[in-house]
Amino acid sequence: MNTMDQEKLEIQKQWDNDPCGSETVQDREPESLEFYRAIRKHRYEEYAPWFDEVVGFQDWHDKDILEIGVGLGSDHYRFAVNGNHMTALDLSKEHLRHTVKHLQLEGLETNPIYGDAEEMPFPDHSFDVVYSFGVLHHTPNTERAIAEVYRVLKPGGTAIIGLYHKYSLFLIFRTIIYNGILKAGLFSKGWRKLVSEIEHRSEDSDAVPLVKVYSRREAKRLFNSFARVNSECCHVEASHFVYFERLFRCLGRRNLERLFAGAGWYVVIHATKA
């Protein structure tokens, strides 16, 4: 088995055993309508209150939309509820199962496809929008995945892609300084294992998913084939400051996002195909 295939098996192991976001709600019956609604509430009100403004779910209606890496289906729902025609692509069968069930409970539907972002099983010019948030930094050949995004977009179509940011407070303070240096994780585990643990929510998991990070310039360079490319950084929490969390919490989330906007954990790209 080559290295790239092994990396993809680690992706499947991570998210089939620990679906993304499932740990955020503990007081609802799993896989119930109330569970999925609580997951959404946490995602958009607590974890990322900037989502609507940055992603613009409300801007899309009656479009053919592909989401790559669907998690529990929260963002998928936000697009689907506007009357868009949804397709879900994921290497995790559990993510696909959750997303289908989530939408069905809300009276919506999607076309679930078990597949690889680096080799998408779609014809050229299939979608008006391709959306992927917090996903394509895990695939071994991100450049190839972005080329596939370009291929399957219709002329004039839009890619909305969120990638992890190299120069973020979360990576610098919490991951490198706190977990890497002060807790000696860089020395005992090495960089590859240290950053993979960003994704770990279950102590039972031994998965080591690939995690890559990009500067804004590096992220934009991935989209050189596109006609127009805009980027912004977002997602700053008080917890990213580690020992000074209580101090920065007093500033409030909105002020933190405004004051430290360039050091957010995500680089979000909006790119238009010619």
Contacts in CASP RR format, 6 or more apart in sequence:
PFRMAT RR
TARGET T0000
AUTHOR 0000-0000-0000
METHOD contacts of the structure
MODEL  1
MNTMDQEKLEIQKQWDNDPCGSETVQDREPESLEFYRAIRKHRYEEYAPW
FDEVVGFQDWHDKDILEIGVGLGSDHYRFAVNGNHMTALDLSKEHLRHTV
KHLQLEGLETNPIYGDAEEMPFPDHSFDVVYSFGVLHHTPNTERAIAEVY
RVLKPGGTAIIGLYHKYSLFLIFRTIIYNGILKAGLFSKGWRKLVSEIEH
RSEDSDAVPLVKVYSRREAKRLFNSFARVNSECCHVEASHFVYFERLFRC
LGRRNLERLFAGAGWYVVIHATKA
1 9 0 8 1.000
3 140 0 8 1.000
4 140 0 8 1.000
4 141 0 8 1.000
7 139 0 8 1.000
7 140 0 8 1.000
7 209 0 8 1.000
7 210 0 8 1.000
8 91 0 8 1.000
8 116 0 8 1.000
8 139 0 8 1.000
8 140 0 8 1.000
10 207 0 8 1.000
10 208 0 8 1.000
10 209 0 8 1.000
10 210 0 8 1.000
11 91 0 8 1.000
11 92 0 8 1.000
11 138 0 8 1.000
11 139 0 8 1.000
11 209 0 8 1.000
11 210 0 8 1.000
12 91 0 8 1.000
12 92 0 8 1.000
12 93 0 8 1.000
13 205 0 8 1.000
13 206 0 8 1.000
13 207 0 8 1.000
13 209 0 8 1.000
14 199 0 8 1.000
14 205 0 8 1.000
14 207 0 8 1.000
14 209 0 8 1.000
15 71 0 8 1.000
15 91 0 8 1.000
15 92 0 8 1.000
15 94 0 8 1.000
15 95 0 8 1.000
15 209 0 8 1.000
16 92 0 8 1.000
16 93 0 8 1.000
16 94 0 8 1.000
17 94 0 8 1.000
17 202 0 8 1.000
17 204 0 8 1.000
17 205 0 8 1.000
17 207 0 8 1.000
18 200 0 8 1.000
18 201 0 8 1.000
18 202 0 8 1.000
18 205 0 8 1.000
18 207 0 8 1.000
19 71 0 8 1.000
19 72 0 8 1.000
19 92 0 8 1.000
19 94 0 8 1.000
19 95 0 8 1.000
19 98 0 8 1.000
20 71 0 8 1.000
20 72 0 8 1.000
20 95 0 8 1.000
21 39 0 8 1.000
21 43 0 8 1.000
21 71 0 8 1.000
21 72 0 8 1.000
21 201 0 8 1.000
22 30 0 8 1.000
22 39 0 8 1.000
22 72 0 8 1.000
22 98 0 8 1.000
22 201 0 8 1.000
23 201 0 8 1.000
23 202 0 8 1.000
24 39 0 8 1.000
24 42 0 8 1.000
24 43 0 8 1.000
24 47 0 8 1.000
25 35 0 8 1.000
25 38 0 8 1.000
25 39 0 8 1.000
25 42 0 8 1.000
27 38 0 8 1.000
28 34 0 8 1.000
28 35 0 8 1.000
28 38 0 8 1.000
29 35 0 8 1.000
31 98 0 8 1.000
31 101 0 8 1.000
32 105 0 8 1.000
33 105 0 8 1.000
33 106 0 8 1.000
36 72 0 8 1.000
36 73 0 8 1.000
36 74 0 8 1.000
36 77 0 8 1.000
36 101 0 8 1.000
36 102 0 8 1.000
36 105 0 8 1.000
36 106 0 8 1.000
39 72 0 8 1.000
39 74 0 8 1.000
40 74 0 8 1.000
40 77 0 8 1.000
40 78 0 8 1.000
43 51 0 8 1.000
43 74 0 8 1.000
44 51 0 8 1.000
44 52 0 8 1.000
44 74 0 8 1.000
48 234 0 8 1.000
48 235 0 8 1.000
49 253 0 8 1.000
49 254 0 8 1.000
50 234 0 8 1.000
50 235 0 8 1.000
50 257 0 8 1.000
51 57 0 8 1.000
51 75 0 8 1.000
52 58 0 8 1.000
54 232 0 8 1.000
54 234 0 8 1.000
54 268 0 8 1.000
55 75 0 8 1.000
55 131 0 8 1.000
55 133 0 8 1.000
55 160 0 8 1.000
55 268 0 8 1.000
57 75 0 8 1.000
57 78 0 8 1.000
57 79 0 8 1.000
57 82 0 8 1.000
58 82 0 8 1.000
60 79 0 8 1.000
60 82 0 8 1.000
60 84 0 8 1.000
60 128 0 8 1.000
60 129 0 8 1.000
61 82 0 8 1.000
61 83 0 8 1.000
61 84 0 8 1.000
62 82 0 8 1.000
62 83 0 8 1.000
62 84 0 8 1.000
62 85 0 8 1.000
63 84 0 8 1.000
63 85 0 8 1.000
63 127 0 8 1.000
63 128 0 8 1.000
63 129 0 8 1.000
64 84 0 8 1.000
64 85 0 8 1.000
64 87 0 8 1.000
64 126 0 8 1.000
64 127 0 8 1.000
64 128 0 8 1.000
64 129 0 8 1.000
64 154 0 8 1.000
65 79 0 8 1.000
65 84 0 8 1.000
65 85 0 8 1.000
65 86 0 8 1.000
65 87 0 8 1.000
65 127 0 8 1.000
65 128 0 8 1.000
65 129 0 8 1.000
65 130 0 8 1.000
65 131 0 8 1.000
66 87 0 8 1.000
66 88 0 8 1.000
66 89 0 8 1.000
66 122 0 8 1.000
66 126 0 8 1.000
66 127 0 8 1.000
66 129 0 8 1.000
66 130 0 8 1.000
66 131 0 8 1.000
66 152 0 8 1.000
67 75 0 8 1.000
67 76 0 8 1.000
67 79 0 8 1.000
67 86 0 8 1.000
67 87 0 8 1.000
67 88 0 8 1.000
67 89 0 8 1.000
67 130 0 8 1.000
67 131 0 8 1.000
67 132 0 8 1.000
68 89 0 8 1.000
68 90 0 8 1.000
68 117 0 8 1.000
68 130 0 8 1.000
68 131 0 8 1.000
68 132 0 8 1.000
68 135 0 8 1.000
68 136 0 8 1.000
68 145 0 8 1.000
68 149 0 8 1.000
69 88 0 8 1.000
69 89 0 8 1.000
69 90 0 8 1.000
69 91 0 8 1.000
69 92 0 8 1.000
69 95 0 8 1.000
69 117 0 8 1.000
69 132 0 8 1.000
69 135 0 8 1.000
70 76 0 8 1.000
70 88 0 8 1.000
70 89 0 8 1.000
70 90 0 8 1.000
70 95 0 8 1.000
70 96 0 8 1.000
70 98 0 8 1.000
70 99 0 8 1.000
71 90 0 8 1.000
71 92 0 8 1.000
71 95 0 8 1.000
71 98 0 8 1.000
71 99 0 8 1.000
72 95 0 8 1.000
72 98 0 8 1.000
72 99 0 8 1.000
72 102 0 8 1.000
73 88 0 8 1.000
73 95 0 8 1.000
73 98 0 8 1.000
73 99 0 8 1.000
73 102 0 8 1.000
73 103 0 8 1.000
74 102 0 8 1.000
75 131 0 8 1.000
75 133 0 8 1.000
76 86 0 8 1.000
76 88 0 8 1.000
76 99 0 8 1.000
76 102 0 8 1.000
76 103 0 8 1.000
76 110 0 8 1.000
77 102 0 8 1.000
77 103 0 8 1.000
77 106 0 8 1.000
77 108 0 8 1.000
79 86 0 8 1.000
79 129 0 8 1.000
79 131 0 8 1.000
80 86 0 8 1.000
80 103 0 8 1.000
80 106 0 8 1.000
80 108 0 8 1.000
80 109 0 8 1.000
80 110 0 8 1.000
81 106 0 8 1.000
81 108 0 8 1.000
84 129 0 8 1.000
86 103 0 8 1.000
86 108 0 8 1.000
86 109 0 8 1.000
86 110 0 8 1.000
86 111 0 8 1.000
87 110 0 8 1.000
87 111 0 8 1.000
87 113 0 8 1.000
87 122 0 8 1.000
87 127 0 8 1.000
88 95 0 8 1.000
88 96 0 8 1.000
88 99 0 8 1.000
88 100 0 8 1.000
88 110 0 8 1.000
88 111 0 8 1.000
88 112 0 8 1.000
88 113 0 8 1.000
89 113 0 8 1.000
89 115 0 8 1.000
89 117 0 8 1.000
89 120 0 8 1.000
90 96 0 8 1.000
90 99 0 8 1.000
90 112 0 8 1.000
90 113 0 8 1.000
90 114 0 8 1.000
90 115 0 8 1.000
91 114 0 8 1.000
91 115 0 8 1.000
91 116 0 8 1.000
91 117 0 8 1.000
93 114 0 8 1.000
96 112 0 8 1.000
96 113 0 8 1.000
96 114 0 8 1.000
99 110 0 8 1.000
99 112 0 8 1.000
100 109 0 8 1.000
100 110 0 8 1.000
100 112 0 8 1.000
103 109 0 8 1.000
103 110 0 8 1.000
113 121 0 8 1.000
115 121 0 8 1.000
116 139 0 8 1.000
117 132 0 8 1.000
117 135 0 8 1.000
117 136 0 8 1.000
117 139 0 8 1.000
117 145 0 8 1.000
117 148 0 8 1.000
117 149 0 8 1.000
118 139 0 8 1.000
118 140 0 8 1.000
118 141 0 8 1.000
118 144 0 8 1.000
118 145 0 8 1.000
118 148 0 8 1.000
119 148 0 8 1.000
120 148 0 8 1.000
120 151 0 8 1.000
120 152 0 8 1.000
122 152 0 8 1.000
123 152 0 8 1.000
124 151 0 8 1.000
124 152 0 8 1.000
125 152 0 8 1.000
125 153 0 8 1.000
125 154 0 8 1.000
125 155 0 8 1.000
126 152 0 8 1.000
126 153 0 8 1.000
126 154 0 8 1.000
127 152 0 8 1.000
127 153 0 8 1.000
127 154 0 8 1.000
127 157 0 8 1.000
128 153 0 8 1.000
128 154 0 8 1.000
128 157 0 8 1.000
128 158 0 8 1.000
129 153 0 8 1.000
129 157 0 8 1.000
129 158 0 8 1.000
129 159 0 8 1.000
129 160 0 8 1.000
130 149 0 8 1.000
130 152 0 8 1.000
130 153 0 8 1.000
130 158 0 8 1.000
130 159 0 8 1.000
130 160 0 8 1.000
130 161 0 8 1.000
131 159 0 8 1.000
131 160 0 8 1.000
131 161 0 8 1.000
132 149 0 8 1.000
132 160 0 8 1.000
132 161 0 8 1.000
132 162 0 8 1.000
133 160 0 8 1.000
133 161 0 8 1.000
133 162 0 8 1.000
133 266 0 8 1.000
133 268 0 8 1.000
134 162 0 8 1.000
134 163 0 8 1.000
134 164 0 8 1.000
134 266 0 8 1.000
135 162 0 8 1.000
136 142 0 8 1.000
136 145 0 8 1.000
136 146 0 8 1.000
136 161 0 8 1.000
136 162 0 8 1.000
136 163 0 8 1.000
137 163 0 8 1.000
137 164 0 8 1.000
137 211 0 8 1.000
137 212 0 8 1.000
137 213 0 8 1.000
137 214 0 8 1.000
138 209 0 8 1.000
138 210 0 8 1.000
138 211 0 8 1.000
138 212 0 8 1.000
139 145 0 8 1.000
139 210 0 8 1.000
140 210 0 8 1.000
142 163 0 8 1.000
142 212 0 8 1.000
142 222 0 8 1.000
143 222 0 8 1.000
146 159 0 8 1.000
146 161 0 8 1.000
146 222 0 8 1.000
146 223 0 8 1.000
147 225 0 8 1.000
149 159 0 8 1.000
149 161 0 8 1.000
150 159 0 8 1.000
150 225 0 8 1.000
150 226 0 8 1.000
150 273 0 8 1.000
153 159 0 8 1.000
153 273 0 8 1.000
154 273 0 8 1.000
155 273 0 8 1.000
155 274 0 8 1.000
156 227 0 8 1.000
156 272 0 8 1.000
156 273 0 8 1.000
156 274 0 8 1.000
157 272 0 8 1.000
157 273 0 8 1.000
158 270 0 8 1.000
158 271 0 8 1.000
158 272 0 8 1.000
158 273 0 8 1.000
159 223 0 8 1.000
159 226 0 8 1.000
159 269 0 8 1.000
159 270 0 8 1.000
159 271 0 8 1.000
159 272 0 8 1.000
159 273 0 8 1.000
160 268 0 8 1.000
160 269 0 8 1.000
160 270 0 8 1.000
161 223 0 8 1.000
161 268 0 8 1.000
161 269 0 8 1.000
161 271 0 8 1.000
162 266 0 8 1.000
162 267 0 8 1.000
162 268 0 8 1.000
162 269 0 8 1.000
163 212 0 8 1.000
163 213 0 8 1.000
163 214 0 8 1.000
163 219 0 8 1.000
163 266 0 8 1.000
163 267 0 8 1.000
163 269 0 8 1.000
164 171 0 8 1.000
164 211 0 8 1.000
164 212 0 8 1.000
164 213 0 8 1.000
164 214 0 8 1.000
164 265 0 8 1.000
164 266 0 8 1.000
164 267 0 8 1.000
165 171 0 8 1.000
165 213 0 8 1.000
165 214 0 8 1.000
165 215 0 8 1.000
165 216 0 8 1.000
165 233 0 8 1.000
165 263 0 8 1.000
165 264 0 8 1.000
165 265 0 8 1.000
165 266 0 8 1.000
165 267 0 8 1.000
166 213 0 8 1.000
166 214 0 8 1.000
166 215 0 8 1.000
166 218 0 8 1.000
167 215 0 8 1.000
167 262 0 8 1.000
167 263 0 8 1.000
168 213 0 8 1.000
168 233 0 8 1.000
168 235 0 8 1.000
168 240 0 8 1.000
168 263 0 8 1.000
168 264 0 8 1.000
168 265 0 8 1.000
168 266 0 8 1.000
169 236 0 8 1.000
169 240 0 8 1.000
169 241 0 8 1.000
169 260 0 8 1.000
169 263 0 8 1.000
169 264 0 8 1.000
169 265 0 8 1.000
170 235 0 8 1.000
170 236 0 8 1.000
170 237 0 8 1.000
170 240 0 8 1.000
170 264 0 8 1.000
170 265 0 8 1.000
171 213 0 8 1.000
171 265 0 8 1.000
172 263 0 8 1.000
173 240 0 8 1.000
173 241 0 8 1.000
173 242 0 8 1.000
174 239 0 8 1.000
174 240 0 8 1.000
174 242 0 8 1.000
175 194 0 8 1.000
175 195 0 8 1.000
175 198 0 8 1.000
176 186 0 8 1.000
177 242 0 8 1.000
178 242 0 8 1.000
179 185 0 8 1.000
179 194 0 8 1.000
179 197 0 8 1.000
180 186 0 8 1.000
180 187 0 8 1.000
180 194 0 8 1.000
185 194 0 8 1.000
186 194 0 8 1.000
189 197 0 8 1.000
192 208 0 8 1.000
193 208 0 8 1.000
195 211 0 8 1.000
195 213 0 8 1.000
196 207 0 8 1.000
196 208 0 8 1.000
196 209 0 8 1.000
196 210 0 8 1.000
196 211 0 8 1.000
198 211 0 8 1.000
199 207 0 8 1.000
199 209 0 8 1.000
199 211 0 8 1.000
200 207 0 8 1.000
214 222 0 8 1.000
214 267 0 8 1.000
215 267 0 8 1.000
216 231 0 8 1.000
216 233 0 8 1.000
216 267 0 8 1.000
219 231 0 8 1.000
219 267 0 8 1.000
219 269 0 8 1.000
220 229 0 8 1.000
220 231 0 8 1.000
220 269 0 8 1.000
222 269 0 8 1.000
223 229 0 8 1.000
223 269 0 8 1.000
223 271 0 8 1.000
225 273 0 8 1.000
226 271 0 8 1.000
226 272 0 8 1.000
226 273 0 8 1.000
226 274 0 8 1.000
227 272 0 8 1.000
227 273 0 8 1.000
227 274 0 8 1.000
228 271 0 8 1.000
228 272 0 8 1.000
229 269 0 8 1.000
229 270 0 8 1.000
229 271 0 8 1.000
229 272 0 8 1.000
230 269 0 8 1.000
230 270 0 8 1.000
230 271 0 8 1.000
231 267 0 8 1.000
231 268 0 8 1.000
231 269 0 8 1.000
231 270 0 8 1.000
232 261 0 8 1.000
232 267 0 8 1.000
232 268 0 8 1.000
233 261 0 8 1.000
233 262 0 8 1.000
233 263 0 8 1.000
233 264 0 8 1.000
233 266 0 8 1.000
233 267 0 8 1.000
233 268 0 8 1.000
234 257 0 8 1.000
234 261 0 8 1.000
234 264 0 8 1.000
234 265 0 8 1.000
234 266 0 8 1.000
234 268 0 8 1.000
235 257 0 8 1.000
235 264 0 8 1.000
235 265 0 8 1.000
235 266 0 8 1.000
236 256 0 8 1.000
236 257 0 8 1.000
236 259 0 8 1.000
236 260 0 8 1.000
236 261 0 8 1.000
236 263 0 8 1.000
236 264 0 8 1.000
236 265 0 8 1.000
237 253 0 8 1.000
237 256 0 8 1.000
238 245 0 8 1.000
238 246 0 8 1.000
238 248 0 8 1.000
238 249 0 8 1.000
238 251 0 8 1.000
238 252 0 8 1.000
238 253 0 8 1.000
238 256 0 8 1.000
239 245 0 8 1.000
240 265 0 8 1.000
241 247 0 8 1.000
241 248 0 8 1.000
248 256 0 8 1.000
251 259 0 8 1.000
END
